[in-house]
Each structure stands twice: as structure tokens, then as C-alpha cells.
Amino acid sequence: MIYIQGLVQSAILLGAILGIVAYLTWLERKFSGRLQSRVGPYLVGRPHGWLQPIADGLKLISKEDITPSRADRLLFNLAPAWIVVVSLLGFAFLPLTANWVLVNMDLGLLYFTAIGSLLVIGVFAAGWASNNKYALLSSLRSAAQIVAYEVPLLLSLLVPAILAGSLDFKDIIEAQESYWFITFPVIGQISFLIFLLAALAESNKMPFDLSEAESELIAGFNIEYSGMKFAYFYLGEYAHLMAVSLLVSIVFFGGPLGPLLPGGLWIAIKTLAVFLGILWIRWSFLRIRIDQLMMLNWKILTPISFINLLLAGLWVSLNL
């Protein structure tokens, strides 16, 4: 009976996430349109294009699925599924309300970051299996970018864990009843900014989306994909971005903590605010070069994140 209940909860959560992720694409297009004085999606589901994600899905399903003749068929077909599954697995450890999480673990934060780091395997497999030099170069660039920015990302997440004294999301939320970690003097703000920049770089979002620099790499590591396989990459990308936004709302903004409204609604509001903030950054800044990207990581973000982590440890040890 417990297994059946778990399967039902997993199916409901998966369906809700897929539906939300589909409409995140609509939200980004409307939001970017407003930033650029455009209307965005309008005709399909007038007056605001409410049915555009459904139309996009039907169009992608009807597209022909093409596999290059010299591609590694096993890896070529496995890569999109790998990215989607890994992106969705992280939601199992994130509490969606004050009292409900699909998989309750004492090391939830550790498992979430460990699973998220597996995305690089799917990216590299897609580029390698495509037997396309541009796709391979894009996957190598993306792999270097993801692996490099994992360092400051993990170090910045360790700061809230140290302040809370736990890697359990519930303990991290309870530790923010007096104040959110984003308001912790200096340490909290630095940790949040480093995590946000590292998460943008890891998710290949502007100004760090160097895997899709059209002037150099055409369309990146997924250039040879079509139809639903092509859609899977973007499904995984938006699911991962949603998971990152949810993680930020829990770790830095108190998650379900807030007055008057239910905890689940507070998490939704904070996650949406973080997601819109990421979109604002994406549509406001230009893409930087790969050497600037790596210099920002190794010469600025990583040293600062180490110092910030040291300050957090010193503060906790002096106040025990």
C-alpha cells in the first residue's frame, strides 16, 4: 500500500511539474516580450496565447525524428532522456510545502546537488554521439563550464547548511524562522549572489549560454536533434531552472515561511519571483566570451566563495 501511494504521489508530482514547465516557456516569451516592447504569444488561445505551449508540443510531436547515419545511435537516443530524467529527479528531494516532500532525507541538499551534477554526462553524450564537430566542441565547452561552476555553486550552498547546522531541507527552513539567510549580514548576500551566478552558468543561461553561441557553434551540442528529442533538451533545461528557483526560495528565502498565506503558496510565490529575476538577467545582458567566463569563475567567484565559507564557519564556531 505504501508503494502504491508513493507511485501515485510521484505521478501527480511529475504531471504537475511537466505542466508547469510547459507554461514556463509561455511565461518567458511573454516576459521577454514586455521587456522588449512586444506582445509575445497572442493568437493561439487569444487574447494572451494561453494555448501556445500545447501548440508547440503538438508541433514538435509531428516533426520527423532524424538520426544522423554515422551517429552513435545508443548514446544519441539516450542523451535527451538522461537530461530530462536527471532534471526531474531533483524535485523528489525539495519540500513543496512545510510538511510534504516526496523523499525525506537527512542529506537532501547533498543528494540534490549530486544529481544535478550528472547533467554534464547527458550534454557530453549528445555532442559526442552526434558525430558533428560543432556539437562536440559545444559539448566540451559546456562540460568545462558546468564542472568549473560546480565549485562555487556547492561552496555557496554550504554556507546556509553551516548556518543551519544541517543538510536537511526541513532543518534549513526551520533555521530561518527568525531571519532568512538572504538577510544574514554580508555572508548571506555574497552566498546568494555567487549561487545565482553559478546557477546561471551551470544552466547555460544568458549571459553564460556559450554552448549556443551561434556565431561560433551554430546551435550547440543538440544541433543534430529534431522532433521530440530536441524538445527533451529544452524540457530538461526549464525543469532544471525551475528546480534551481525552488532551491533558492527554500535555502535563501525561507521556503514556506511567511505571514497569512499557506506555506505552499509562499514557496510558489518566491519560486516565481526568483524565476522572473533570472529571466530579467537573461534578457538584459549580452553573452560574454569563454575566457571571461572561466576567469570570472577561477579568479573571482571561487576565491570569494572559499573566504565566505570560512567566515560562515568562524561565525558559527564563535557563537556555539
Summary of the structure (lengths in Angstrom):
residues: 320
radius of gyration: 20.0
end to end distance: 44.5
largest distance: 63.7
contacts: 1064
relative contact order: 0.14
helix: 71%
strand: 0%
